[in-house]
Amino acid sequence: SLRPYSGMTGYDGIRQSFLNALHDPEVTAVCLDVDSPGGEVGGCFDLVDLIYASRGKKPIHAILTESAYSAAYAIASAADRIVVPRTGGVGSIGCIVIHCDWSQRIEKEGLQVSIITFGDRKAETNSLRPLSDQA
């Protein structure tokens, strides 16, 4: 259990606790106690792959204390089974981009901005010009 540490836990801590439980002969099943709005994408899917690849070695259940969104849902979805409380929530794997158009202000100030990218749409959401119709 990660409970003694309280608060946020990184993927490395979750991974180590998961592996400890998986390789402990006295542990008959692994329970992922999940209650999180999500987290960083970097490292998330490495942990998801580990959990998913471990299915069949021991039962792996994800029990949502209340919610699992974004990265937390990705992790929970790797388990054999997910238990969601009646008032719980899951989902929202993806991203959000907020765009603030500063292009008129930049033009008014007489500034010129150069954006250098590799790829036609890499800078679609930059705040230095209006959004294109494609964005």
Secondary structure, DSSP 8 states (H G I E B T S, - for coil): --GGG-S---HHHHHHHHHHHHH-TT---EEEEEEES---STTHHHHHHHHHHTBTTB-EEEEEEEEEETHHHHHHTTSSEEE--TT-EEE--S--------HHHHHHTT-------SSTTTTTT-TTS---S--
